[in-house]
Amino acid sequence: MSTPSPKEPLGRQDLAHLARLARLALSDDELDHFAGQLSAVLDAVAQVGKADTADVAPMTHAVPLTNVTRPDVVTPSLPRDVVLAGAPAAEDDRFRVPQILGDEE
């Protein structure tokens, strides 16, 4: 596969090679169709590459990230006996649930 220069469009053979590498079985019509689409995408990327970014600081995100969680504040909760009163079964001040795993030794 030849390496096209930025001004050289991606050839049909190049696209067929990429399709084989990606294990895609493309018909001749699909190769023609996708070659045009891929060329349009590569042209758009080349246009973006021409932008003057000398005064642009590198960033990891396009917009600043902010934490959307609330502060962790201790608040009063229900008394244990009230909570356990609504449980189907309780034992030793805890919820009683059926055993789902066997003893592991």
Short mmCIF file of the C-alpha atoms (twelve columns), coordinates in Angstrom:
data_MODEL
# 
_entry.id   MODEL 
# 
loop_
_atom_site.group_PDB 
_atom_site.id 
_atom_site.type_symbol 
_atom_site.label_atom_id 
_atom_site.label_alt_id 
_atom_site.label_comp_id 
_atom_site.label_asym_id 
_atom_site.label_seq_id 
_atom_site.Cartn_x 
_atom_site.Cartn_y 
_atom_site.Cartn_z 
_atom_site.pdbx_PDB_model_num 
ATOM 1   C CA . MET A 1   0.000   0.000   0.000  1 
ATOM 2   C CA . SER A 2   1.466   3.333   -0.967 1 
ATOM 3   C CA . THR A 3   1.387   6.190   1.500  1 
ATOM 4   C CA . PRO A 4   -0.593  9.019   -0.086 1 
ATOM 5   C CA . SER A 5   0.635   12.537  0.435  1 
ATOM 6   C CA . PRO A 6   -1.807  15.076  1.908  1 
ATOM 7   C CA . LYS A 7   -2.609  16.319  -1.617 1 
ATOM 8   C CA . GLU A 8   -2.872  12.851  -3.162 1 
ATOM 9   C CA . PRO A 9   -6.321  11.278  -2.776 1 
ATOM 10  C CA . LEU A 10  -6.634  7.846   -1.276 1 
ATOM 11  C CA . GLY A 11  -6.669  5.363   -4.142 1 
ATOM 12  C CA . ARG A 12  -9.136  2.565   -4.658 1 
ATOM 13  C CA . GLN A 13  -6.374  0.003   -4.125 1 
ATOM 14  C CA . ASP A 14  -5.492  1.677   -0.824 1 
ATOM 15  C CA . LEU A 15  -9.109  1.442   0.300  1 
ATOM 16  C CA . ALA A 16  -9.318  -2.206  -0.778 1 
ATOM 17  C CA . HIS A 17  -6.168  -2.903  1.253  1 
ATOM 18  C CA . LEU A 18  -7.602  -1.148  4.316  1 
ATOM 19  C CA . ALA A 19  -10.819 -3.140  3.940  1 
ATOM 20  C CA . ARG A 20  -8.833  -6.393  3.843  1 
ATOM 21  C CA . LEU A 21  -6.894  -5.366  6.970  1 
ATOM 22  C CA . ALA A 22  -10.198 -4.630  8.721  1 
ATOM 23  C CA . ARG A 23  -11.534 -7.961  7.438  1 
ATOM 24  C CA . LEU A 24  -14.341 -6.253  5.546  1 
ATOM 25  C CA . ALA A 25  -15.653 -7.867  2.390  1 
ATOM 26  C CA . LEU A 26  -16.583 -4.945  0.135  1 
ATOM 27  C CA . SER A 27  -18.021 -5.187  -3.361 1 
ATOM 28  C CA . ASP A 28  -16.670 -3.027  -6.195 1 
ATOM 29  C CA . ASP A 29  -19.661 -0.694  -5.846 1 
ATOM 30  C CA . GLU A 30  -19.054 -0.362  -2.106 1 
ATOM 31  C CA . LEU A 31  -15.360 0.370   -2.685 1 
ATOM 32  C CA . ASP A 32  -16.268 3.156   -5.101 1 
ATOM 33  C CA . HIS A 33  -18.889 4.548   -2.722 1 
ATOM 34  C CA . PHE A 34  -16.705 4.427   0.386  1 
ATOM 35  C CA . ALA A 35  -13.635 5.747   -1.417 1 
ATOM 36  C CA . GLY A 36  -15.515 8.982   -2.111 1 
ATOM 37  C CA . GLN A 37  -16.735 9.225   1.481  1 
ATOM 38  C CA . LEU A 38  -13.310 8.505   2.961  1 
ATOM 39  C CA . SER A 39  -11.705 11.082  0.695  1 
ATOM 40  C CA . ALA A 40  -14.225 13.686  1.893  1 
ATOM 41  C CA . VAL A 41  -13.414 12.850  5.531  1 
ATOM 42  C CA . LEU A 42  -9.666  13.027  4.900  1 
ATOM 43  C CA . ASP A 43  -10.092 16.376  3.095  1 
ATOM 44  C CA . ALA A 44  -12.016 17.741  6.106  1 
ATOM 45  C CA . VAL A 45  -9.301  16.546  8.491  1 
ATOM 46  C CA . ALA A 46  -6.674  18.171  6.276  1 
ATOM 47  C CA . GLN A 47  -8.585  21.470  6.469  1 
ATOM 48  C CA . VAL A 48  -8.611  21.282  10.265 1 
ATOM 49  C CA . GLY A 49  -4.883  20.549  10.183 1 
ATOM 50  C CA . LYS A 50  -4.294  23.862  8.406  1 
ATOM 51  C CA . ALA A 51  -5.675  25.888  11.319 1 
ATOM 52  C CA . ASP A 52  -3.168  28.155  13.072 1 
ATOM 53  C CA . THR A 53  -2.860  26.688  16.537 1 
ATOM 54  C CA . ALA A 54  0.351   28.399  17.627 1 
ATOM 55  C CA . ASP A 55  -1.473  30.464  20.276 1 
ATOM 56  C CA . VAL A 56  -3.805  27.673  21.433 1 
ATOM 57  C CA . ALA A 57  -2.881  25.914  24.657 1 
ATOM 58  C CA . PRO A 58  -3.095  22.110  24.620 1 
ATOM 59  C CA . MET A 59  -6.141  20.734  26.405 1 
ATOM 60  C CA . THR A 60  -7.692  17.405  27.226 1 
ATOM 61  C CA . HIS A 61  -11.320 18.561  26.851 1 
ATOM 62  C CA . ALA A 62  -13.024 21.123  24.662 1 
ATOM 63  C CA . VAL A 63  -14.917 22.579  27.621 1 
ATOM 64  C CA . PRO A 64  -13.818 22.867  31.248 1 
ATOM 65  C CA . LEU A 65  -14.927 19.991  33.443 1 
ATOM 66  C CA . THR A 66  -16.712 20.655  36.708 1 
ATOM 67  C CA . ASN A 67  -17.680 18.254  39.443 1 
ATOM 68  C CA . VAL A 68  -21.473 17.930  39.561 1 
ATOM 69  C CA . THR A 69  -21.713 16.029  42.811 1 
ATOM 70  C CA . ARG A 70  -22.897 17.615  46.013 1 
ATOM 71  C CA . PRO A 71  -20.643 17.894  49.063 1 
ATOM 72  C CA . ASP A 72  -20.572 14.852  51.327 1 
ATOM 73  C CA . VAL A 73  -22.370 16.030  54.443 1 
ATOM 74  C CA . VAL A 74  -23.420 13.820  57.334 1 
ATOM 75  C CA . THR A 75  -27.165 14.095  57.968 1 
ATOM 76  C CA . PRO A 76  -29.399 12.305  60.456 1 
ATOM 77  C CA . SER A 77  -30.913 9.059   59.237 1 
ATOM 78  C CA . LEU A 78  -33.754 6.859   60.399 1 
ATOM 79  C CA . PRO A 79  -33.277 4.925   63.621 1 
ATOM 80  C CA . ARG A 80  -32.220 1.320   63.093 1 
ATOM 81  C CA . ASP A 81  -35.351 -0.155  64.700 1 
ATOM 82  C CA . VAL A 82  -37.610 1.869   62.351 1 
ATOM 83  C CA . VAL A 83  -35.694 0.672   59.285 1 
ATOM 84  C CA . LEU A 84  -35.628 -2.954  60.405 1 
ATOM 85  C CA . ALA A 85  -39.363 -2.840  61.233 1 
ATOM 86  C CA . GLY A 86  -40.059 -2.596  57.477 1 
ATOM 87  C CA . ALA A 87  -37.765 -5.493  56.564 1 
ATOM 88  C CA . PRO A 88  -39.204 -8.945  55.773 1 
ATOM 89  C CA . ALA A 89  -36.726 -10.473 58.245 1 
ATOM 90  C CA . ALA A 90  -34.161 -9.106  60.690 1 
ATOM 91  C CA . GLU A 91  -31.601 -10.718 62.970 1 
ATOM 92  C CA . ASP A 92  -29.025 -9.192  65.369 1 
ATOM 93  C CA . ASP A 93  -29.975 -5.622  64.322 1 
ATOM 94  C CA . ARG A 94  -29.325 -6.440  60.643 1 
ATOM 95  C CA . PHE A 95  -31.347 -7.403  57.582 1 
ATOM 96  C CA . ARG A 96  -31.672 -11.179 57.285 1 
ATOM 97  C CA . VAL A 97  -31.299 -12.404 53.708 1 
ATOM 98  C CA . PRO A 98  -31.135 -15.895 52.239 1 
ATOM 99  C CA . GLN A 99  -27.643 -17.332 51.772 1 
ATOM 100 C CA . ILE A 100 -26.733 -17.349 48.088 1 
ATOM 101 C CA . LEU A 101 -23.174 -18.628 48.236 1 
ATOM 102 C CA . GLY A 102 -21.902 -21.811 49.818 1 
ATOM 103 C CA . ASP A 103 -19.102 -21.972 52.342 1 
ATOM 104 C CA . GLU A 104 -15.830 -21.435 50.539 1 
ATOM 105 C CA . GLU A 105 -12.864 -23.257 51.978 1 
# 
